[in-house]
Amino acid sequence: MRRGAVLAFGAVIGFAAVVGCADLLGFKELTAPDDAASDAQVEASTDAGGDVDTCQHARWPGPSDAGAPVDGGNYVVALHHIYFSSLPDGGTPAFGYDLDDRCTVSGDPSTASCTSSNVVGDNAGGIDDESIQIMNELSSLPFGATLVDSAINANIAQGNYSLILQLNKYGGGMNQSHTTGLQVGVQGATGLATSGTPDFDGGDRWIVDVDDCISPTTNQPKYFFPADVVDGVLVTTFPGTTNSVTLHVLLPNGSVSGVLTVTLHEPVLTARLVARGDGAFDLTDGVIGGRWAAADMIATLASLNVSGGPLCEYLDGGGLAFGKGSYICPNLDVTANAQDNDTESCDAISVGIAFDGTAAQIDGNPGTFNVTPTPCPYDAGGCN
């Protein structure tokens, strides 16, 4: 069930508001609204028989109609920090978007976009970010120490891993339409091309994951997606039931190790572009939202190693069964195929991720993550 006190999320003006994580790292401060006011906002969206929707839906900015300079540049950004379940200042996280255009109230099926025996409520503004609570709970388990954000960010700081965004044909302005050819590619980084740790000064050279490239001999992303810039905010959406983006997250060696494969259906990525003195760009107030199918989430958990062996064999399979039955399956809140018609069964977890990034470079041919594969099948089973 959703926690009782919810946090307001909002202030990039477009169709709705967007707020980042914390004042640290360029993120703006999140403040908790009055509980009664928040509850009233959500409940009001369903009054009068559902005829009046007064919920302030937290949606991403709409597309831009602005043209671009003839010669747009190509830029690379490496994620400096990524947050699945926490804020750097210790506050309660609430980042994401209203993915299903509903302000769902816990326990009220009439407000949900899909059917479930356990109706999970949204955060203020209809924000769908159930992954935050699940990742918090999983990381609190005895074997979950390497799932916490601090451990993942320490791995980035050591140069073992990052996520890379390639931004092509950006003209450098405050507004630019995807019709100009502006596009974004997302790749995992398997480490630095040089020894030592990254400086995050624009000069770090990262090696990208071969699985995210069009071939083993080029570092071009496997997929580029159209993007807009709206009032200085980069906005990338991936509409369509067959479209998805995969984020490969290398966990540090510890009680749990391996690559967490986060496959998001109909994802949304936004971040504020910050011009640097060297002509490149950093990203702040980054948010990624999407739908993580339960079967995919369970499968990637099964592929992780726990205490020297695969999770799917941990405690004779009891570890995976416990994770499924206690944390994933009871908290499904959206559909993976984005058919938000109030009748299909919920089969996915809504995802909210926050990040910031620094200008960087890509070096050499693609590489691979140095992890031990497990014998667990990819189709480790869904919730049914």
C-alpha positions, 0 to 999 in steps of 0.5 A: 500500500502507498505510504500515507504522507505524499510529496508534491512533485512539480515545477517544470511548466509544460502540460504539468510540473516536474521537480527534481530531487534535492538542492544538492547536485542541482536538484530542487527541494521537495516539500511535503504538502498538507496530508488533507489537502493532498488527499482531497486533491486525489479524491476530487478527481473522482467526485461527481461520478467521475465527471470532473477531474481536478487532479493536477496530473504530473505530466512531462512538457509537451513537444516543441514547435521550435526549429533549430540552427542548421548545424546541430551538435552531438554531445555525450553525457555520463550519469554522475548520480542515479537514484532508485529509492532515495534522495541525497539529502535523506528526504522522502523521494517522489520522482516520476510522472503520471503515466496512466493519466489517473490519480489512483486512490489506494484501495479504490478500484474505480480510480485505477487504470487496471484491475488488481486485488491490491489497488496501489495509490499514486503520489500527489499529481497521480505520480506513478513511482511504485518502484521507489517503495519496492527498491527501498524494501528490497535493499533493506533485506539482509542481502540487499546492501548493494541495491541501495543507491549509495552503493550504486553511486559509489560504483559510478564514482569508482569508474566501474559503471555509468549510463551514457546519453548520446544527444545528436543534432542539438542546436544549443537553444532553449527550444527545439523540435524533434522534427529537426532530427534531435534524438537521444540514445541510451547506453550502459557504460562498462567502465573507463577507458583509462585507469583511475577514477572519473573526474566528471569534468567533461574529459572522462572517456567511457566504454559503452556496453556492446549490448547497447550498440548496433554492432560489436565494432561501433559505439553507436547506440542500438536505438535513437529516439526523437527528442524535444527541448522545451524551455531548456528541458530535454524531453524524450518519449518512447510512445507505442506498445512495442517501444521500450528502453533497457537500462543496464545497471551494474551492481557493486560486488557484495552480497548481491552482484550482477547487472540489473536489467531495467526494461521500461515500456513507454518510458519518458526521460526529461532533464534540464540542459546546463551549458558548460564553458567548454561548449558541452552540456551537463544534465540536472533534475533528470527524471526517468519514468516507465512501466517495468513488466513484472515478468522482466523485473522478476527475471532480472532479479533471478539473474543476480548472484546472491552470496556466491550463487544465483538468486533463483537457487538461493534457499532452494528458490525460496529467496526469489519466491519471497521477493516475488510474493512479498514485494513485486506481485502485491504492488502491480499498479500499471499495465506493461502495454499501456492499455489504460482502459480500466479492465486489463489486469495490472502486470507491471510496476510503475518506475520513477528514477532520478539522475544527474549527468556530466559531459563526457566522451566515448572511447574505443570499441564497445565492451562487456560487463565482467559479471558471472552469468547464472543458470537462471532462465530469463522467463523466471515466471510472472506473478501468475 
